Amino acid sequence: MAWHQGSGLKSIAFCCLLCGFALSAFARVVINEVCYDPLGADTGKEWIELYNAGTVTENLEGARIYKAGSSYELVFEIPYFLLRPGRFLLIGEALVSEAVFIANLAFQNGGSASDAIQYRSPDGTYTDTVIYDSPNLNFLTDDSGNVAVSFAPDVPEGWSLARIVDGYDTDDCALDFIAEANPTPGLSNRPQVDYALLHPSVWQQDEEWLLGVFVKNVSPISSWFTAQLRVLLDGVQVGSNFVDCIAAGDSLYFLNYLPVTDDQNHALELILDFPEDTNPDNNQLSLTLFQQELLPPLLNEIMYYPPTGYQEWIEVFIPVADTRRNGFWIRDAANNNFSFPLPEQSGYFVLCNSAAQLLSFYPQCPPEAVIEVSGWAILNNTGDTIQLLDSEDNILDELSYVGSSAQQGKSLERYLNSSQQVAWRYSLDPSGATPGRINSQPQNLPPEFTGQLKLQGSPCKAKAGESISIFHRLQHPENKVNCRVFSRGGSLVRVLADNLTLPSEGVVHWDGKDSRGKFVPRGLYFIVWESRSSSGGKLQRQQLSAVIYD
């Protein structure tokens, strides 16, 4: 334990060995940095840097460089060249003076879909691929041979794509690469060190006020830099702390005594002065002496089986506005994941790969509620587990679901059942989902409704936008429901509910379309309703009839 005397403030620093991020993910020869969109006209100025992250010299004769827009195509085959461990090979166009080999690269610039650059070993058994920008409309494959779902960012003109550390390779482009404003062709990449202030807390003990905070190295490389942590009380600096070098994934905990002698609330500010930090956004925190508890974000709605041709999305709800937010993650059962930021304000925020596509399909979604992300964790149509995690990998919320092909185009949404417990159901909204706004609410039952089921809207002119509603009032607070539409000949036309969990009161809609999304012919149709309590018991079955006309 070390005591540090600050100006008017004492602090105790504890070194906490938290989950380390070991740099074990080093491959052999990798694409280390690439400039595909140089300043001005691209011709003659593009380049790619290879790096030998292994321990033996590699003969690159016959190795190939490919680019991809709609598909992979060869741009250069390397002649005889020995690349020693820890060394670089720069391949560039005619105006790249430092290049060892000159080639016509003409890499894709991103902008509207994923593009890729790939290195293939001389024997063709090893590849290293960087896929940048999204969405992956051309289904480009990554090093696993599967369609890529994780993407490096599309960099601005004049920037490069660079690995966060020379040779660091997890086969996840979103984690391995960053946008580099100061490219280093043929030289080591700039260290991507990121310190963060985390988990501040304020409390009173023995008539003294204490402030605790973690300073964590959230980057995957150890730092050899030092920093300074300053504490301000009502805008006046009351302490200064020396922050020593921190290993990757490790933290220092600072416990500070505050010079407060009254019972008034006071504003506190923590500032981490760290010029080498590549992400200064998490280097400052504001809070008060009587601090409000930070309520974590929640999973609120997911679209795991979108309409054909549209994207999956996830809605996150922030209950209380707060300035102390850091990065977050989504992770699925197969450990696919992506990171994303959240704003300080409260509200509903939708994560997706394309804001323009989402807003075109859901025009009622506020544009400011959409957060575009570069990676994705594929939501399986047959069922999956989705976790929301903070920057420390703590699980904030989790949802497991069993999918249903009958619910294509309908979201799963959070709601409170009759016991005021959190439950999930398919959206009751006529559009099938409510991204960026409050979840759907059951429609009020018709005032004359006294039985178990009541059908409204028949006869129905579906092509004019009318729909048929099946209102229900069931005995149990939570029920499993099947609801199917049949033709007069007994053919199954549409599944409206397939083992769907519904509350005691609500409504199920039919828009007059079949399972392929086409309007059914005019005529008489039978709707078969089956329900039983979620806890088991007797099955209730009833048949209703409806008429569709032109």
N, C-alpha and C positions, 0 to 999 in steps of 0.2 A: 504494500500500500504506500503510495507517495502523496505527500501533501504539497500543494502549490499555493503560494501566497499571492493573491491578486490584489489589485488596487481596491481596498475596502471589501474584499470578498475572499473567502477561503474556498478551495475546491479540493475534492478527493477524486483521483482518477483510478479506475480499476480496468485492467486489461481483460477483456472477456473473449475467450476463444469460442466464437460462435461457428455456425456451419461454414467451413472454408470452401472456397471454390478452387479446387486443385487444378492446375494447368496441365492436365493429363491428356487433353484432347488435341494432340499435335500429330498431324499426318505426315506424309512424306513431302512430295512436291505439291505446292498449293498455289492457287491464284492469290497473291498477297495484296495487290492493289491494282486498280484499273481506272483509266481515264477514258470514258467513252463519249464525253460531251465537253471537249475543251472550249475555251473562250473563242468567240468568233466562229468562222467556218471550221468544221471538224477536219476537213481533208488535210492530211499530212501531219496531224498533231496528236492522234490517238495513240495510246500505249497500254501495255499490260506488263505487270511485274510478277514473275514467279519467284518462289522462295523454297529452299530445301529445309524443311522442318525436321528431317530425319537425322540419323547419326552416321550415315554412310554417303559417299559420293554417288550421285546418280548420273548415268549416261542418258541424255535426253534425245539422242539421235532417233528420229522417227516419231517422237511425241508430237501431238497435234493440238492446235487451238481451233475451237469451233465458236461460232456465234449463232444466236437463234432469235428470230422474231416469230414467225409462224412455225419454223422447224429449224433443226440444227444443220449448219452448213460449214464446211472446212474453210478456214481463212489462212492458215499457215502450218507448215510442217517443219519442225526444228531439225537442222542438220546436226552433224556431230558436235556435241557440247557436253562437258563434264561440269555438273553443278555440285559444288562441295557443300557440306552441311553448314547451315547458317549463312549461306550466300544467296545473292539475288541474280536473276537474269531479267534484263529489261528488253522487251520486244516492242518496237515502235514504228510509226510511219516515218516518212522521209524527213520531216522537220524536227524529229525528236533526236537531238544531237547526242544524248547519252545512250541511245539504244545500241545493243550489241548486234541485233538482227533487225533488218528493215522489212516490213510487211505491209500489205494493204489490208488493214483490219476492218474499217468501216463498221464498227459496232453499232447496234441499235441504240437509240437515245431514250427509250422508255416513253412515257407520256400518257398512254391510254391503255396499255396492257403490259403484261410481264414480258421481259426480254431476258436473254441469258448469254453467258460466256462460259465455255467449258474447256478444261485441260484434260487430255487423254494420254496416258502413259504409252511408251513405245509398243508394249505388247498388248495394249487395249484392255488390260484387266483392271485398271485403276483410273478413276475420273475424279476431278474436282470441279464443281459447278457453282457459279454464283448466279442466282436468278433475282432480278431486281424489278421493282415496280409491280403493280397489281391492277386488275385481277388477271389471273392466269387463263385468259380466254382461249389460248391455243394449246392448253394442257401440256405445257412443257414439263419434262421429267427432271428430277434431281438425281443425286448420286445413288439413291436407293433404287432407282428405276421406276419409281412411282410418280404420279402427277404431283408437282410441287405445291405445297400449301403454306410455305414460309418464305418470305421475300425480303431481300435487302431493300433499302430505300432508293427511290429515284433521286439522284443528286442534282443540284443546280448546275448551270453552265459554269465550267471552269473548276468544279470540284472533282474529287475522285471518290471511288468506293474503296475503303481500306479496312483491313482486318483490325480488330481492336488491339491485337498483339500480333507481331510477326509470327505466322504459322499456326495461330490458334484456330482450330477447326472442329466444330461440333456437328457439322452437316446441317446446321440450322442457319440459313442466311440472315434471318432477322437478328440472331444473337451474335453472329460472327463479324458482320460488317457494319460500318458506320459511314456517314457522309463526312468527308474530310475537306475542309475549306483550304488547307495548305498541303497539297499533294507532295509526296516525297519519292519520285521515281528513282529506282535503283538504290534507295536508302531505307533504313528502318522506319517503320510507321511511328507516328507520334503516340506516346503512351496515353491510353484512354482511362485515366484514373478518375474515379467518381466517389467522393465522400458525401455522405448524407447525414443530416440531423434527424434522429428518429426517437419516437416514444418520449416526448417531454412530459414531465409530471411535476406538480407543485403540491406541497403539503406542509402542515405545521407540526412541529415536534418540540416539546419542552419550551414553548413560547417563542421558538425561532422558526422562520420560514425557510424551507429548503426547495431547491430546484434541481431536478435530475434530468439528464438527457444522454442519449447514446450518439456518438460519432462513429459511423460505420463506413468501411470501405466496401461499397456495393459493386465495385468492378471486379473482374476476374483476374486482375493482376495486382501484385503487391506494390506498395508505394514506397518510394525512397524520399518523398517530399514531406515537409512539415507544414503545419497550419496553425492558425490562431482562432480560438473560440472566445467571442466577446459576449458579455451579458449586459443588457441595458434595462434599467428600471425607470419607467416613465420617461424614456428618451435619454437618460443619463447613464453612461457606462459605469457599472459598479464592479466589473470583474474582467480579467483577461486570463486565458488559460492556454498553455502551450500544448499543442496536439502533435505527438510524435508520429513517426512512420507507422502505418497500419498495414498488416498483411491482408491479402485478398480474403474477403468475407469476414474479417475480424472487426471488433469494435473496441472503443474506449468508452467507459461510462464516467461522466463528470457529475459530481454531487456538489452543489453550490449553496452556500448560506447567504440569504438575501437580507440586506439591511432595512427591514421593514419593522416599524415600531408601533403602527396604528392598526385600526381594524377596517381600513378603507381598501377598496379594490384598486389594484395597480396594473398597469400595462407592462408586460415583459416581452423582450425581444432577444433572440439568440442569433448571432451572426457568425458564420464560419468563414474566415478569410483564408482562401486557398486558391491562389492565382492559377495553379496548374489544373484545377478541376475542369473537366470537360462538360459538366452539367451543373452549373451554379444554381439552377432552379430549386434544388433541395438543400441549399446551404443557409437558409434563413427560416426562422419560425417565429410566429407571433402568438401570444396567449395572454391570459390574465391570471391574477392571483387566485381568484375564485373561478377556477376553470370549469367550463361546461364539458360534460363527458362527450367524447367524440363517438357518435354512432356510426358504425361501419356501413359502407354501401351494401346493397343486397341485389341478388338476381331477381328480376321482376317479370320478365317475359322472354321467351325464346322462340325463334322460328327455325325448327330443325328440319322441316320438310316443306320448303317454299314452293310456290307455284312454278311450274316448268319454265326454265329459262331465267329464274330470279335467284337471288342470293339468300343464304342463311344470315341471321342476325341475332344479337343478344341485347336485351335492354337491362340496364343497371339503374337502380333507384338510389338516390342519395337523400337520406332522411333529413339531415341537418347541415346547413352550410358551415364550412370550416376551412381555414387557410393552411391546415397542417397536412394536407394530402400529399402522398408520394405515389410512386408507380404501382400499378396493379397488373395482375395476370389472370388469364382464363386458361384452364387446363381440363382436358377430357380424360376418359378412362384409359386411353392408349398413350397418355402422357404427352400428347400434342398440346402445344401452348402458344400463346402470344401475349405480348405486353401492351399496355395502353395507359394513357393519362386520364384523369378525371378532373373536371373544373372544381372550383371552390364552392360554387353555389349548390343549393339543393335542387332536386328535380329528377326527371326521367331522361336518360341518355342512352342512345342506341349505338352499338358497336357493329360496324359492317365494313366490307371492303370498298364499296362504292356508294357514296352519299347520293350521287345523281340518280342511280338506278333505284335506290330505296325511296327517294322522294317522288320519283315518277310513278311508283306503284302505290305509295301511301301519301297522297298530297296533303292529308291532314296532319302529318308529322311536322313539327316545327323544325326548320333547317338547322337552327342553332343546337338542337338536341342530338344531332348526328355526329358521331366521332368515327372518322375513317381510320382503320388500322391496316398495317401492312401484312401481318400474318393472320393465320386462322387455325382453330382447332375444329376439325370437321365434326358436325353434329350428326351422328348416325341416325338414319331413318328408323332403324329397328330398335333403337334404345341406346342410351349412353349415360354417363355421369359427368356433369359439368360443375367445376369448382371455380369460385372466385377467390383469389389470393391477394394478399398485400405484398409489398416489396420484400418482406421477410419470409415469404412462403407460408404465412399463417392462413389457414382456410377461414375466410370470412362468411361464406355461404356456399351451399352445395345443393344440387338437384340431380336426382336419378329418375329416369323416365323409361317407360316401355313404349316404343313408337307404334304408330298405326298408319298404314298407307291410306286408310279411309279419311285421315285428317289432313291430307295435303292442302297447304295453303292456310291452315289454322295454327295460330301460335299456342303455346302453353303459357298460362299466366298464373301469377300468384294471387290468392284471395284468402279471405278469412271465412271459414265455414261457420255453421250455426253455433258451434261451441267456441267461436272466436280463436280457433287454432289455424295456423298457416297451412294451406293446402294448395294443390295445383289442379287446374282444369284447362280444357281447350277454350279459347276465346269465344265469348258469346256475341261479339260484335259482328254485324252483317258483313263487314269487309274481311273478317277472319282474324284480325289483329289490331292492336292499338299502339304501335311504336311511338315513343316520344310523348305519350299522354297517359292519363289514368286508365287502368285496366277496365274492361267491359263490366257493366253492371246488369244484373238480371232485369228484364222488363217487368213492369208492374202487371200483375195478372188482371184479366178483364174483371170488372166488378161483379158480373153475373156468374163468374166461374165458381162452382161449388163442388165439382167432382175431382177425379184424379187427373184426367186429361181433357183438353179442349183444343180443337183445331180451328184456326181462323185463317181467312184469306182464300178460301175455295168458293167458287171457281177462281182460278188464278191466271192472269195474263202475264206469264213469266217474261216473255220477250219485251214487255213494256216496263220491266223492272220490279214487278210485283213479286211477292214471295208468300209462302205458306208458313204459318207459325204453329208449333205444337206446344201449348202451355202445359206445364205439369205442376201438380201439388201432391207430393208424396209423403208417406207416413214417417219416413226416417230422415234424420238430418243429413246423411250422406249416402248416396246410392250409386250403384253400377248400372249403366243404362246401355241397351242396344236399341237402335232405331233404324229401320231399313225401309226402302221404298221398292215396291214390286209393281210390275205391269199386270194388266188383267190376265195375261197368259201365265203368270207366275214367275216371270224372269226378274232377277234382281237388277234394279235400275240404279240405285244409289244407296250407300251406307252413310247415314247422318250421324250415327254414334256407334262406336265399337268398344264396348266395355268402358265407356266414358264415365268418369266420376262427376256427379252433378249434385247440387244441394237440393233441399226439399222442394224449393220453388224456383221456377225459371222457365226458359223457353228454348226450343230447338227450331232452327229455321231450315226450310228447303227452298232453294232459288229456282226450282224447276229444271235443273240440269242433271244429266246423268253422270256416271263416274268418270267419263272422258271430258267433262266440262261443256258438253253440247246440250242445247235445250231439247227436252223430250218432245215427242209428237203430242198433239192434242189428244185428250182422252181421259179415261178414268184410271186412277192409280190407288194402290192400297199401301198404307203406312202401318208397319207392324212395330209396336212398342213393347219392349221387355225391360223390366227393372226389378232390382232386389237391393236390400240394404247392403252397404259395403262390408258389414260384419257377417253377412250370410243371411239365410232365411228363405222364405217362400218367394218364388218368381212370379211377378205380376205381368200378365200378357194381355194386350189389347190391340184391336185392329181398327184403324180409321180409314176413311176414303177421302180422296181429293180429286178435283177436276182441273185439268190444264186446258186452256183454250187459246186460240190465236188472237 
